[in-house]
């Protein structure tokens, strides 16, 4: 595997300055999307971090049939195309093989959701699209089991793979982050991304939606970055209480700049910049 993933003008590795994947959990409306993307880009550029904007066009694994899923593929592509006009680097998650071709026309990085990280046909199609991948480690997997997924990617001709830690199931309705496990992931010679937001989830605690511990994002982010990793993944919202999906785990947009400043200080100390 490659320890350096190249995304357009960005080089992501565990030894480079921290990269930032940030954005909305799910696309809600055009105005909110552009507002959040612009703010995040301004903050990350000011602090010298490479930035990839994240948003989902569909949340296919919602707890309840009544949960908001997103605008769908076609509307999502329309919004992503508008963002590309302003030179944003983009990442979004796929859930079905049929989505890969259209998404690849616009998106810079394809994300594989944790629940689907062992779906061989989906991995194969994503690999053959020729895009870098961000593969989330399933909450049900040990770090060692991610080696099999890496080997699949190599077999399908793609070594531009990032592994993303997003917490491990700990009993019912709880997730924990195993820092030694994330350290183990680093030995697989891939850039490691730490999904802070989803590691804060309390799955099922909202009965028909996930609960979360968004107020602890800064502490968790600093702990993960202290391992010397490639990047962090954080979802933000101007008003998490009004977010249509995973609001309890989101970081308020007006707190992101301060959080990133502190996380960058840890990254700098660890990597000796």
FIKOL-958361 format. One line per field, with one value per residue: residue number from 1; residue in one letter; y, z, x of N, C-alpha, C in turn. Coordinates in steps of 0.2 Angstrom, whole numbers. Last residue first. Layout:
<atoms>
nr [NUM|...] .
rest [a|...] .
ny [Y|...] .
nz [Z|...] .
nx [X|...] .
cay [Y|...] .
caz [Z|...] .
cax [X|...] .
cy [Y|...] .
cz [Z|...] .
cx [X|...] .
</atoms>
This chain:
<atoms>
nr [273|272|271|270|269|268|267|266|265|264|263|262|261|260|259|258|257|256|255|254|253|252|251|250|249|248|247|246|245|244|243|242|241|240|239|238|237|236|235|234|233|232|231|230|229|228|227|226|225|224|223|222|221|220|219|218|217|216|215|214|213|212|211|210|209|208|207|206|205|204|203|202|201|200|199|198|197|196|195|194|193|192|191|190|189|188|187|186|185|184|183|182|181|180|179|178|177|176|175|174|173|172|171|170|169|168|167|166|165|164|163|162|161|160|159|158|157|156|155|154|153|152|151|150|149|148|147|146|145|144|143|142|141|140|139|138|137|136|135|134|133|132|131|130|129|128|127|126|125|124|123|122|121|120|119|118|117|116|115|114|113|112|111|110|109|108|107|106|105|104|103|102|101|100|99|98|97|96|95|94|93|92|91|90|89|88|87|86|85|84|83|82|81|80|79|78|77|76|75|74|73|72|71|70|69|68|67|66|65|64|63|62|61|60|59|58|57|56|55|54|53|52|51|50|49|48|47|46|45|44|43|42|41|40|39|38|37|36|35|34|33|32|31|30|29|28|27|26|25|24|23|22|21|20|19|18|17|16|15|14|13|12|11|10|9|8|7|6|5|4|3|2|1] .
rest [x|x|x|x|x|x|x|x|x|x|x|x|x|x|x|x|x|x|x|x|x|x|x|x|x|x|x|x|x|x|x|x|x|x|x|x|x|x|x|x|x|x|x|x|x|x|x|x|x|x|x|x|x|x|x|x|x|x|x|x|x|x|x|x|x|x|x|x|x|x|x|x|x|x|x|x|x|x|x|x|x|x|x|x|x|x|x|x|x|x|x|x|x|x|x|x|x|x|x|x|x|x|x|x|x|x|x|x|x|x|x|x|x|x|x|x|x|x|x|x|x|x|x|x|x|x|x|x|x|x|x|x|x|x|x|x|x|x|x|x|x|x|x|x|x|x|x|x|x|x|x|x|x|x|x|x|x|x|x|x|x|x|x|x|x|x|x|x|x|x|x|x|x|x|x|x|x|x|x|x|x|x|x|x|x|x|x|x|x|x|x|x|x|x|x|x|x|x|x|x|x|x|x|x|x|x|x|x|x|x|x|x|x|x|x|x|x|x|x|x|x|x|x|x|x|x|x|x|x|x|x|x|x|x|x|x|x|x|x|x|x|x|x|x|x|x|x|x|x|x|x|x|x|x|x|x|x|x|x|x|x|x|x|x|x|x|x|x|x|x|x|x|x] .
ny [99|87|79|83|97|98|92|101|112|107|107|121|125|117|123|136|133|127|134|138|125|112|96|82|73|78|77|67|77|89|101|108|107|113|125|124|109|97|83|78|69|72|63|55|56|54|53|65|64|58|69|79|73|72|86|90|83|84|88|77|64|57|46|42|38|32|32|38|28|22|25|39|46|49|44|53|64|59|49|50|42|37|30|14|4|-3|3|11|2|3|15|11|2|11|18|15|23|16|17|10|1|-12|-15|-5|-4|9|23|25|27|24|23|27|22|18|7|-4|-16|-26|-30|-19|-21|-33|-28|-20|-30|-37|-27|-26|-35|-28|-20|-28|-23|-16|-4|-4|10|17|22|32|31|40|32|22|13|2|4|3|-11|-17|-13|-19|-33|-34|-26|-22|-9|-5|1|12|17|24|38|44|60|69|69|68|56|47|47|38|26|23|18|5|-1|10|19|31|48|60|74|87|103|117|127|132|121|112|116|112|99|96|99|89|77|79|77|63|56|65|73|63|57|58|44|35|23|24|24|24|21|30|46|54|63|70|79|87|95|95|104|106|120|133|141|147|135|133|144|144|131|134|144|137|126|133|140|129|122|132|133|120|109|97|83|77|82|94|95|89|84|90|84|89|88|71|58|51|60|67|81|89|93|77|68|54|47|37|24|12|-6] .
nz [69|76|77|90|88|77|84|94|86|79|90|92|79|79|89|84|72|78|83|74|71|84|78|81|88|88|74|64|54|53|66|77|85|79|69|59|60|55|57|53|53|51|46|49|65|79|91|93|87|98|107|100|98|111|115|105|107|118|113|107|109|105|98|82|82|89|102|104|105|93|97|101|93|92|81|72|74|71|62|57|45|40|26|28|34|44|56|59|66|79|83|84|95|105|106|103|107|108|109|112|112|121|120|109|93|90|79|67|56|40|28|11|-3|-17|-24|-34|-39|-33|-24|-16|-10|-3|6|14|20|28|37|46|56|65|72|72|69|71|65|51|46|30|18|5|-10|-26|-41|-50|-51|-45|-32|-33|-36|-25|-15|-19|-18|-4|10|21|24|27|39|36|18|9|-2|-14|-19|-28|-38|-52|-57|-47|-47|-58|-54|-41|-40|-41|-29|-15|-7|-4|3|-3|-5|-14|-15|-24|-34|-38|-45|-35|-31|-42|-41|-28|-32|-42|-34|-26|-35|-38|-25|-11|0|15|25|41|47|46|48|58|57|40|30|20|17|3|1|13|13|15|8|13|14|23|34|37|43|32|27|37|36|23|23|32|25|13|18|24|13|5|13|15|1|-2|12|16|16|31|39|32|36|32|34|34|38|46|37|36|40|35|21|6|-4|-16|-28|-30|-18|-15|-1|5|7|-2|0] .
nx [36|34|23|18|17|7|-4|-6|-10|-21|-30|-32|-37|-49|-56|-58|-66|-78|-87|-97|-103|-103|-101|-112|-120|-133|-136|-139|-149|-153|-150|-153|-143|-132|-131|-121|-111|-99|-89|-72|-58|-40|-25|-14|-6|-1|-7|-14|-26|-33|-34|-40|-53|-57|-58|-67|-80|-89|-101|-106|-111|-127|-139|-148|-166|-176|-168|-156|-147|-143|-126|-119|-104|-91|-86|-91|-82|-69|-61|-45|-36|-20|-12|-4|4|0|2|-9|-17|-11|-16|-29|-28|-24|-36|-52|-66|-82|-100|-116|-127|-120|-102|-95|-89|-77|-73|-68|-54|-50|-37|-35|-27|-22|-20|-30|-32|-38|-28|-29|-41|-39|-30|-38|-46|-37|-33|-44|-42|-34|-44|-60|-76|-88|-88|-76|-67|-70|-59|-58|-48|-45|-51|-54|-64|-60|-64|-78|-79|-73|-82|-93|-89|-87|-90|-84|-89|-102|-102|-94|-94|-81|-79|-69|-64|-69|-83|-88|-88|-91|-104|-107|-101|-107|-120|-121|-117|-121|-116|-103|-100|-88|-78|-69|-61|-67|-68|-80|-85|-88|-101|-109|-107|-114|-127|-129|-128|-139|-149|-146|-146|-154|-155|-158|-165|-173|-183|-193|-188|-173|-159|-151|-142|-141|-142|-135|-126|-115|-100|-84|-70|-54|-39|-24|-20|-17|-26|-33|-38|-48|-57|-61|-68|-78|-85|-89|-97|-108|-113|-117|-126|-136|-141|-146|-149|-143|-132|-126|-115|-104|-87|-70|-54|-38|-22|-7|8|14|14|3|-3|-8|-7|-17|-23|-29|-23|-13|-6|7|9|1|4] .
cay [104|90|78|76|95|101|89|94|112|108|101|117|128|116|116|135|137|123|132|143|128|119|101|87|72|77|83|66|70|84|97|109|105|105|124|130|112|103|86|81|70|71|68|60|53|56|47|64|67|54|62|80|75|66|81|93|83|81|93|82|68|59|51|41|41|32|27|43|31|20|23|34|43|52|41|47|65|61|52|49|47|36|36|18|8|-6|-1|14|3|-3|14|16|0|6|22|11|23|18|17|14|8|-10|-16|-7|-6|2|20|29|25|29|19|29|20|25|7|3|-11|-23|-35|-20|-15|-32|-33|-17|-25|-40|-30|-21|-37|-33|-17|-27|-26|-23|-4|-6|3|17|16|33|29|38|38|26|20|2|4|9|-5|-18|-11|-12|-30|-35|-28|-29|-10|-9|-5|7|17|18|35|40|54|68|68|75|61|48|50|45|29|24|25|9|-1|5|13|28|41|58|67|84|95|113|123|136|128|111|117|119|102|95|103|96|79|79|83|68|56|59|75|68|53|61|49|42|24|24|20|27|17|24|42|50|64|64|79|81|96|91|104|105|113|129|138|151|138|128|142|149|132|129|145|143|125|129|143|134|119|130|139|123|114|99|89|76|75|92|97|92|82|90|86|87|92|77|62|51|55|65|75|88|96|83|70|61|47|44|28|18|0] .
caz [64|76|71|89|93|77|78|95|90|75|87|97|82|74|90|90|72|74|88|77|66|81|82|77|88|94|77|69|55|51|61|71|88|79|75|62|59|59|54|58|50|55|46|42|60|73|88|97|83|92|109|102|92|107|119|106|101|119|117|103|114|104|102|87|80|82|100|103|111|96|92|105|93|98|87|73|75|78|62|63|46|45|29|25|29|38|54|56|59|75|82|79|89|103|104|105|102|111|105|114|111|118|123|116|97|90|85|69|63|44|33|18|1|-14|-18|-31|-43|-38|-29|-20|-14|-8|1|11|15|22|32|40|50|61|67|75|66|73|72|54|49|37|20|12|-6|-19|-36|-51|-53|-52|-33|-31|-41|-32|-14|-19|-25|-9|4|19|22|20|38|40|25|10|5|-13|-14|-28|-32|-48|-62|-49|-41|-58|-60|-42|-38|-47|-35|-20|-4|-8|3|-1|-3|-12|-15|-18|-33|-33|-48|-39|-27|-40|-47|-29|-27|-44|-39|-23|-32|-43|-30|-16|-6|11|22|35|47|46|41|57|62|46|35|18|22|5|-3|11|14|15|10|9|16|17|33|33|48|37|23|36|42|25|18|33|31|13|14|28|19|2|11|20|5|-6|7|19|12|25|39|34|32|37|30|37|33|47|42|33|42|42|24|13|-2|-9|-26|-34|-20|-18|-5|3|13|-2|0] .
cax [36|40|27|20|21|14|-1|-4|-4|-15|-28|-29|-31|-44|-55|-54|-59|-73|-82|-93|-98|-105|-97|-109|-112|-130|-135|-133|-146|-158|-147|-158|-149|-133|-135|-122|-117|-101|-95|-77|-64|-46|-31|-14|-10|3|-4|-7|-20|-32|-31|-33|-49|-56|-54|-61|-76|-82|-97|-103|-107|-120|-137|-142|-160|-176|-173|-162|-149|-149|-131|-122|-111|-95|-84|-95|-89|-70|-68|-49|-40|-25|-14|-9|7|-2|7|-4|-19|-10|-9|-28|-30|-19|-30|-46|-60|-76|-94|-110|-128|-126|-109|-94|-95|-79|-75|-74|-56|-54|-41|-35|-32|-23|-17|-30|-28|-42|-30|-23|-40|-44|-28|-32|-49|-40|-28|-43|-46|-31|-39|-53|-70|-88|-88|-83|-67|-71|-63|-57|-54|-43|-51|-48|-66|-59|-57|-75|-81|-70|-75|-93|-91|-82|-94|-82|-82|-101|-106|-92|-96|-85|-79|-75|-62|-62|-80|-88|-87|-84|-101|-109|-99|-100|-119|-124|-112|-123|-119|-108|-100|-95|-78|-75|-60|-67|-62|-76|-84|-82|-95|-108|-105|-107|-124|-130|-123|-133|-149|-146|-140|-154|-159|-154|-160|-171|-177|-195|-190|-180|-162|-154|-143|-145|-140|-140|-132|-118|-107|-88|-77|-59|-46|-27|-22|-12|-22|-29|-33|-43|-53|-58|-62|-73|-83|-85|-91|-103|-111|-112|-121|-133|-138|-140|-151|-149|-135|-130|-117|-111|-93|-75|-61|-45|-27|-14|3|13|20|4|1|-10|-4|-16|-17|-29|-29|-13|-12|5|9|5|0] .
cy [110|96|82|75|88|98|91|91|106|109|101|110|123|119|115|128|136|127|128|141|134|122|108|93|77|76|82|73|71|77|91|104|105|103|116|130|119|105|91|84|72|72|67|65|58|53|49|58|66|57|58|73|76|67|75|88|85|80|90|87|73|63|52|47|40|36|27|39|36|23|20|31|39|49|43|43|58|61|53|53|45|42|35|25|12|-1|-4|10|7|-2|8|16|4|3|17|14|20|19|19|13|12|-2|-13|-8|-8|0|12|26|29|25|24|25|23|24|14|3|-4|-17|-32|-25|-16|-27|-34|-22|-22|-36|-33|-23|-32|-35|-22|-24|-24|-26|-11|-6|2|10|17|27|31|36|35|32|25|9|5|9|1|-12|-12|-10|-22|-32|-28|-31|-17|-10|-9|0|11|18|29|37|50|61|66|74|68|53|52|49|37|28|27|16|4|5|8|22|38|50|66|76|92|106|120|132|132|117|116|121|109|98|102|100|86|81|84|75|62|61|70|69|58|58|52|47|32|26|19|22|20|20|35|46|60|66|73|83|89|92|100|103|112|122|133|148|143|131|138|148|138|130|140|144|131|128|140|138|124|126|137|129|117|104|90|83|73|84|95|94|84|88|86|89|89|81|69|56|56|59|73|81|95|87|77|62|54|44|36|22|6] .
cz [67|71|71|83|92|82|77|90|93|80|83|94|87|76|85|91|78|73|84|82|69|77|79|81|84|94|84|72|59|52|59|65|82|81|75|69|62|57|59|55|55|51|50|43|54|67|82|95|87|88|103|104|94|101|115|109|102|113|119|107|111|109|101|91|85|78|92|101|111|102|96|101|99|98|93|78|76|79|69|62|52|46|34|29|25|32|47|53|56|68|78|78|83|96|101|102|106|106|109|110|113|117|118|120|104|95|85|75|65|51|38|22|8|-9|-14|-24|-40|-41|-34|-25|-18|-13|-4|5|11|17|26|35|45|55|63|70|71|71|75|62|52|40|28|15|2|-15|-29|-46|-53|-55|-41|-32|-39|-36|-21|-19|-25|-16|-2|13|20|19|32|39|29|17|5|-6|-13|-24|-32|-42|-58|-54|-43|-52|-60|-48|-40|-46|-40|-26|-8|-4|-2|-1|-1|-10|-11|-20|-26|-30|-44|-43|-30|-36|-45|-35|-28|-39|-42|-28|-29|-41|-34|-21|-12|4|17|32|40|46|40|50|60|50|42|24|22|11|-1|7|10|16|9|12|11|19|26|32|44|41|28|32|41|31|21|29|33|19|14|25|23|8|9|18|11|-2|4|13|14|22|33|34|36|32|35|32|37|41|41|38|40|45|32|15|5|-8|-19|-31|-23|-21|-8|-2|12|4|0] .
cx [39|41|33|24|23|19|7|-1|-2|-9|-22|-26|-28|-37|-49|-52|-55|-66|-77|-88|-94|-100|-101|-106|-109|-122|-131|-131|-140|-155|-152|-156|-155|-140|-136|-126|-118|-108|-97|-83|-69|-53|-36|-20|-11|0|0|-4|-14|-26|-29|-30|-41|-52|-53|-56|-69|-78|-90|-99|-103|-118|-130|-142|-154|-171|-174|-168|-155|-151|-137|-127|-112|-102|-88|-93|-92|-78|-70|-56|-44|-29|-20|-10|2|0|6|2|-13|-12|-8|-20|-29|-21|-25|-40|-54|-71|-88|-104|-122|-125|-114|-100|-92|-84|-77|-77|-62|-56|-44|-39|-30|-29|-17|-26|-28|-39|-34|-24|-34|-43|-33|-30|-43|-43|-31|-38|-46|-35|-36|-49|-64|-81|-87|-82|-74|-71|-64|-62|-52|-49|-48|-47|-60|-61|-56|-67|-78|-72|-72|-86|-91|-83|-89|-86|-80|-94|-105|-95|-94|-87|-84|-74|-69|-60|-73|-83|-86|-83|-94|-105|-101|-98|-111|-122|-115|-118|-121|-110|-105|-95|-85|-74|-66|-65|-62|-70|-80|-80|-88|-102|-104|-104|-116|-127|-123|-127|-142|-145|-140|-148|-158|-158|-156|-165|-176|-189|-192|-182|-170|-158|-146|-146|-144|-138|-137|-125|-110|-96|-81|-66|-50|-34|-25|-14|-17|-24|-29|-37|-47|-54|-58|-67|-77|-82|-86|-97|-106|-109|-115|-126|-134|-137|-145|-152|-142|-132|-121|-112|-99|-81|-66|-51|-34|-19|-4|8|19|9|1|-6|-5|-12|-15|-22|-29|-20|-12|-1|7|4|4] .
</atoms>
